Amino acid sequence: MRKNKAVMIGAGIANMAAAVYLIQEGHWSGENITFYALDQHGSNDGDTTDSVVDDYWNKNHPLSNTKGYIARGGRMLNYRTYVDLMDLLDRIPSMTEPNMTAAEDTRDFDAKHPTFDKARLLQPGQGILNASKLGFNQADRKLLTQLILMPDDEETKLDNVTIADYFADDPHFFETNFWFMWETTFAFRTRSSAQELRRYMHQMIYEFTQIEHLVGVNRTRYNQYESIMLPLINYLKANGCQIILNRRVTAFEFKDTTMTDEITVKGLQMVNTTTNQKEHVAIDDDTAVIFTNGSITDSATLGDYDTPAPENMDYGAASSLWRQATEHFYNLGNPDKFFADRDASEWVSFTLTTKDHLLLNEITRITTQLPGNALNSFLSTTPITPLNQIDVDMSIVVHHQPHFTSQKPNETVLWGYFLYPRRNSPLFGKPYIELTGKEMLLELIAHLSAVDPGPVNIKEKEDDILASVINNIPVYMPYASALFNNRAKIDRPEVIPEHATNLAFTGEFVEQPYQMIFTEQSAVRSGEIAAYHFAGIPMSHLVDTPRYDRDIKTLLRATKKLFA
C-alpha cells in the first residue's frame, strides 16, 4: 500500500509524528503532506489565553477577560516507557535551546530539575500523608497480582469490565493511598476500563516503588505546546508541509464496492469554520489519508475569572467523523463507547496566572517543596463517592517557573483539576463545573488552609492573593478521560484496519498491541506505524518497546512494595 502523498486529518502529535517519519524514514518531500485541522494546539496544550479564545470551540462563548495563560491539561513524561516519543523528539530541533534537539532539551532540563514529590497526598487534620504506605489488604494484593500476571492473550476477559466491576468484591481498594495516587496521576476513574488498568500495570509496574514521590516522572523545560508541539510545527513547515487550520472534516467519501471488503477514501467533505463555507478535497490513488479519530480536548469550553466554563454538547469533531466512517464499515470500532457517556469522561480544570509569587511561596511553604516537583492531591475527610468513601477532591500541579517563554519573571502559572466535576464544592455548595475562576481559586485556598501547618495560615493572606490574580481560566472538557472509558478490544480500530487501502487511524483511540493510552508514547507510535506502512518500511524497524512486566528485577521490587 505504498503511497507518495498524504492528507492528515488532525494536527495533533500523532499525525505530526507520522509526517516526521514519512520525511525522514520514507524520504518524502514535505510538500506532499497536507494537514487539515481545527487548530494546532493539540492535547499538549499551553498558550496565552487571548490566542485560544477564538478557537473553534470557544467562538460561541466569548470571554470578558482574555489575560493570562491557558493549559487545558498536561502530560507527565517517562523516558523508560516513552521510547517512541523520545525518538521523535531526537529528530527535531528545540525551539528554545540552540544546538539541541527537543529530546536533548528535555533531558537537559530534567537532569537539572529532577522530580521528588514530598506532598503527594494531603488531608485536613493530617497535613502531608505518608503515602509510601500504599494501604493494601490481602484482597487488594490478590486482585492486583492477578491483573499484573494476566497474559496478553487473555486480555479479552476484561472486555467491557470496569475497574469498579473488577474490584466489586473488594471496595477497600478504592480507599488505599495507591488508588488515590494512581487515579490522580493517570486520571483513571472507577468506571474506567479494567483492561486499560491492566496495560498500565504492565508498562508502568516500576511506578509501584516510586509513585508517592513521582521520581520516574520527567518534565519538559516549558509547557508541552512550546517544548513539543511548536518544535514539530516549525520543523514540518520548514520542510514544506502545509498546515491548513479552521477546517472541520465532516465526511469521508468512500469508493463504492459490492461488499465491505475494501476501504478506500476517494474524497473528503469539510467546512471552513471561519467562513462557514463547504469545501471538498479529492483523494487520488497515490494519497494516504491519516486520521486522528478522537480528541480529548474536542468540545472543550473556557470560562474566565468571573464566568464558569459552559457545557458544549457537541459530540466532537474527530469522533463525529469516526462515527460517519463506522456507518460504512463494520471493523472500525465503536466511538459511542468513548464519546456518548460524559459522566464517565468529563473533567474541569483551571489555569491560574498571578502577577507575583505570593501564592507560589505559600504553596511551597505548605507542601515543603519547590515548584516543579509536585502533583498535590487533596483528600476529603468525609465520604464523597457512590460507595460512601473518601476520595480526592482536587489536584494541582505547580510548574517550574517560568512555564511559558513569554511569562514575566514576577508572574506565576499553575494548573489544577477536578476529576469528578459534578461533585459539590464544599465551599460553595454547587458542582465544581459551575464555579467561576475566582471561586476555583477560593476553593484552592480553602483546601490549602485546611492542611496549612502554620504558624500563619494562608487564609489570612487571601485578600493579597486575590489582588495578585491576572486571570484564572476554568476549562470544561467533556472527553478528557474518554480514552479510559470502559470498552472491549474491538471498540477501537487498528492503525491499519483490515481491507483499508489508503486509510490509517492514529492517536489514542486506536488499538495497538501492549500500548497504554493517555500518553504521547502511544500517540507517536500510532503515527510511526502509519508512516512506515505507507512508506513501505518493514514494521521490524519500529522503535523497540520495553516490557517491564517481564523484567524479573522490576517485578521483585514491585512485589516488595506491594507488601510494604
N, C-alpha and C positions, 0 to 999 in steps of 0.2 A: 504493500500500500504506500510505497514511497511517493512523496509529493515534493513540490518545489516552492510552493507558496502557502501561506496560512492566514486565516482570518481568526482572530481571537475575540471571543465574546466574554468581556470582563477584563479589567486591568488590575487584578489583584496579583499577589505574589506568585500564585501557581502558574498563571499564564505568562507572567514576565519571566519566570524561571524557564518555561518552555521555550520562549523566544531566545534567551541567552544560550541554551543548549543547542537550539537549531543553528544559531550563528556560529558558535564555537566548535561544536562537535559535528554538526551536519554541514558546516561550511556554506550556509545560506547567506545570501545578501539580506540585510535588514530591510531593504526596500521592498522585499517580498512578504513582509509581515505587517499586518494592519490590525490594530485593536479598535473595537467599538465598546464603549463603556459609559456608564452614567457619570462616574468620577474616577479619580485615581488615588483617592485617599486610602482605600482598602480597609481591611480589618486592623492592620498595623497602623493605628491612627495616631495623629498628632499634628496640630496646626493652629494657627491663630483663629479665633472664633469668627472674625469677620470674613475669613477666607472660605469657611464652610457653610455660612448662613444661607447662601444661595444654592447649595447643592440640591439635587432633585427632591430629596425627601423633606427638605426644610422650606421650600419656596411657598408653601401654603400656610406656614407658621412663622411669620416674620418676628424677629426678636427686637425688643426695645433697647437691649444692651448687648453690643457686639464686641466689647473689650475682652482682653484676656486670651486664654488658650483653651483648647478643647482636645481631649483624648477620650474617645468613646470606649476605649479599652486598651489593654497592653498584654504582651506575652512575655513570660519568663523563658529564657533560653537555657539549653543544657547541651554543652558540647558533646557529652558522651553519647547522647541519643540523636541529636540534631545533625547528623553527619552530612545529609544532603544539603541542608541549609548552609552549613559552613563551606561545603564545596562550592556552592553557588556564590557565596559572598567573597570567596577567594578569587573569583573570576572577574570581579568588577572593582573599580577604584572607589575608595572612600570619598564622600562628598566634602568632608571637613578636614581630614588629615592627609597632608601631602605625602606622596610616595608610599602610601599604604593601601592595601586592598581593604574592602569593607570588613572582611574577616579579621585581618591584622589589626584594624582599628578597634574592633570589638574585643579581641584578645588582649590588646594593649591596655585598654581602659579597664577591663575586668581584672587583669592581673594587679593593677594598681588600686582597685577598689573591690576586693573580694567580699562576697556576701556572708554575713554572720548575724542572723536574726536573734536578738536577745528577748524579744517580746512578742512571740508569735501569737499567743493567746492571752487575752486579758479578760478579767471578770470583776464586777463590783464586789467589794468586800474581800477580794483575794489579790487584786492587782495583777502582776505578771505571774502566770501559772507556770508550773514546772511541766512543760509539755514533753519532756523526754520520757515521761511515763505515758505510754500510749493508751493504757487503760483497758487492755483486752481481758476478757474472761476466756474460759476454755471453749465455749461455743463460738466466740468470735474467732479464735485461733483456728479451730477446726474448719469453719466455713471459708476463711481466707486461704488457708492452706489448700483446700480442695480447689479453690478458684485458681490459685497460682500453679498448681500441678496439673490442671486440666490441659490435655494436649490439644494442639491446633485442630486436629481432625474431629474433635468432639465439641468444637465451639458452637455448633448449631443447636446444642442442647440448651443454650442460653438465648435462642431466638425468642423475641417478644417477652423476655423476662426482665423486669425492672430490678434495681438494686433493692428496693423495698420488698419485692417478691422473694428475692434470693435470701434475704435475711428476715423473712416473715416470722420465723420461729425464734428469732434472736434479736428482738428490738434493742437490747442492750448495746449492740454495735453502734447504734446512732447516738449514743451518749459517751462515746470514747473520745479522748483527745485526738486519736488518729483520724476519726471521721471528721471532726471539726476542722482539722488542718487539711485533710485531703479534699473535702468539699470546697473549701475556700481557695486552696492553691490551684485546683484544676477546674473549679466551677461545676462539679458534679452535684446533682440533686437526687433525692430519694427516688424520684420517678425516672431517673436516667437509666440507660441501658447497662445491665449487668454484663453483657457481652463486651461493652466498651471498658468497663471497670476491669475485667479480666485482662484486656490488652494492656491497660496501664500497669496492672500488677506485673505483667511480663516485661514490658520495656522500661519501667521505672522502678523495678524492685529494689534497686540500690537506695531509693529515697527513704526506705524504711529506717535506715541508720542515720539519717540527717534531716528528716522533714521538719523537725522542730527548729532547726537553725537555717534551713534553706541553703546550706553551703554548696549544694550542687547546682545552684541557680547562677547563670551568667547573664550579664546585662549589657546593653549597648550604651555607647557614650551619651547619646541623646535619645529622644523619643524614636520609636522604630520607624516612623514615617521618614524622618531625616537621616537616620542611620542605616535603614534597609531599603525602604521604598524609593526615596529620591536617588540614591546611587544607581538603582536598577533603571529608573525612568531616564536619568541622564545618559546612562550607557546605551540604552536602546535607541533613544533619539539620536545620539551621536553616530550610531550605526545605521541610521536611515529608517528605522521603524516609524510607522505612523500611528499616533495615539489620538483617536477621534473621540472626544468626550461629548457628554449630553446626548447620548444615544441609548434608547431602551429598545433592545431587540424583542419583538413581540411574537414572532412565529418563525419556525423553520418551514421551508418548502422542501418536501422530500420527493425523490424520484418515485414514480408510480411503479409498483411491482404487483404481480398477480398474487403473490404470497408474501408474508412478512419475513422474507429471507434475505433482504438486502436493505441496509440503512445507508442511504446516500443523500446528502444535503445538496440541493440544487439552487437554493436561494434563501435569503433572509429578509424578513419584513421588520422594519424598525421605525421608531418615532424620534424625531429631533425634539428633545424635551424643552429646548429654548424657544423654538418657533412653532412647535406642535404639528409640524409637517411630517407626513409619512414618507418614508424612503425605502428603497429596495436595493439589495446587493445580490448580484448573480454569483453563483459559485460554480466555477468550471472544474473539469476533471483533474486538473493539476493542483487543486487547492484543498488543503486540510482545514477543517473547522474545529477549533479547540475551545471548549465551552466550560466555564466555571459555573456549575449548575446549582449553586446555592451560596448565599452570603449571610453571615450572622449579623451584619450591620444593615441589611435591607430593612426598609420601613422604619428605621430609627428616626426619632424626632428630638429636637433640642428645646429646652426651656432656657430661662435666664435667672438672674438673681431674684426677680420678683414674680416669675412665671413658672409653673410646673411644665414639664415636657408633656405635650398632648399625645394621645394614642393615635397612631396611624394604622388603620385596619387593612391596608394593602397586603395582599398575600406575599408580596415580594417580587421584584423584577426577575431575578435569576430563577427563582423557584417556579414562577408562573410559566416561564419559557420551558423549564424542565417538565412541568406538568403537560404542556402542549405537546412535547415530544412523546410522552408516555401514552397519549391518546392515539398515537400511530403505531407504536411498537410495544410489545409486552415485556421485554427484557431490560428495560431502562430504569427500573426501580419504582419507588413509591414516594413522591415528595410530600404527600399528606402526612406521612409518619413524622415528618420533621417540621412542617410549616402549618399544620392545621390544629395545633394544640399549644396555644401560647402559655397556658398555665404551666406547662412543663418546661418552657424555654425562656421566659422573659426575665430581664434584669432592668434595674435602673441604676445608673452610675452618675458621678459628678466629677467635674474638674474645677478645682479652686485655684484662683490666682490672687495673690496678695502683693501689696506694694512694699512690704517689709518682711522681716524674718521672725516676727513675734510668735506667731502660731507654730512655725517650724521649730523654734527654740523650745517652746513649751512641750511639743511632742517629743523632741529629743530628750528633755528632762524626764518626762513621764515614762518613756519606753527605754531609757538608758542606752540609746544607740543613735549613731549618726544617720543622717538621711542617706538613702541608697541601700540600706540593709533590710528594710522591713516590708513585710506584709503583716499588718496588725489586724487581728480579728477579735471583735468584742462579743463575748458570750453573754447571753441573758442569764438572769438569776431565777426567772420563773418560766414555766413551760410555755412554749410558743409554737410547737409543732402539732400536727394532727394526732401524733402518738402521745401527746401531753408530755413532751420532753423539752429540756432547754436546748438552745441552738445558737448559732452565730447570728447576731442582729445585723451587723455591718462590718465591712473590712476597708482598710485604707492602705495605699501604697505611697510612701513618702520617698520621692525620687531623689537621687543625687542631683544637686543643683549646679548649673542650670540644666533644665530638662529640654529646653528649646534653644536653638542657636541665637534667636533674636531676643531672648529673655534678658532683661536688665539685671545687673549684679544684685540689686536690692530686692528683686522680685522672687517670689516662691510659687511653685506649682506643685500641687499634689492631687491624687486621684483616689476615689473611693467608690464602693458599690454595695448595693443591697441585692443579695442573691434571690430573695423572695419579696418582690416589690409590693405584693398585696397584703403583707403583714402590716399591722398597725404600728405607727410610730408611738412609742411610749410617751414621748414628749408632747405630741400634737394630737394624738388620738384619731389619726386618719392614716390611710395607707401611704407607704413611702412614695408610691408613684404619684401621689397628689401633692408632694412637697415642692415648694419653690427652692431655688438655690440657697436663699438665706435660711430657710427652715432646715435644709440639709446640713448647712454649716452649724446651726444651733444644735442639731441632733448630734453632730460630731463632738462639739464642745461638751455636751451633756455626757456622752459616753466617756470622753477623756476625764471629765470631772469625777466620774464615779470610780475611776481607778487611779486617780492622782494621789501619790504618796505625800504630797505637801513639801515644805511647810505652808506655802501659799498656793491655794487651789486655783487651777486655771479659770474657774468660773469667775473669780474676782477680776480677771483681765478680759472678760467677754466684750465689754464696750470697746476697748482698744483693739481687740481682734476684729470686731465688726467694722471699725473705722479703717482698718488696713485693707479691706477687700476691694479688689478691682472688679471681679466677677466670680460667680460660681454657676457653672453650666450643668443643669441636670440633663441626662440623656436617657430616653426610654428606648430599649432595644427588645422588641418582641421575640427575636430569634437568637438572642445572644448565646443560649445554651442548646439551640436546636440540634446541633451536630451530636449531642449526647442523648437525644431523645430515644426512647425505647424502640427497638427495631428488630428485624430479622436480617440475616446477611443479604438476602435477595432484595432488600429495600433500597440499596444503593447500587447504582450502575458500576460496572467495571470501567477502568480508564478507557480501555478499548472494548466496547461491547461486541459480543458475537454478532456477526453479519454486518458490522459497520465498515464501510469502505473509506469514508473520509471524515468521520466524526469521532472526537475523543472528549471525555469528560475529565475535568480537573478540579482540584480544591479539596474541601473537607467533607463533601457529601458523595464521595466515590469509595468503592470497596477496593482495598489493597491488602494483600497478604501481610499479616503481622502488624501493620501500621496502626498506631493510635492517632486519633484526630485531635483537633483544637491545638495543633502545633504547626509552626512553619515547616517542620520536617515533613509531615505527610503531604502538605500542600505542594512543597517544592518537588517532592518525589513524584507526585502525580504529573506535574509538568514535565519532569525529566523523562518519565515513561512515554508520554505523548510525543515528545520531541524525538526520542530515539525510534519510536515506531514509524513516524512519518519521514524520518531521515534515513531509514534503513540501517540503523545501528543495532547490533545484537544486544539484547537485554542483559547479557552477561557482563556488559560494560557499565551497568549501573553501579552507583556507589554501594559498597558493601554495608548492609545493615547489621549492627551488632545485636546479639540475642543474649541479654543479661540473665534471662530466665534459665539459661543453660550453662551459666558460669557457676561452678561449684563454690568458689570463694564468696561470690556475691550472695548466693543462696544461704550459705552458712552464716554470714553476717546478718542477713535479714532474719533468719531463724532465731538467732540470739536476741535480736531486738524484739522479735515477736513475743518473747517470754520475759522481757525486762519488766 
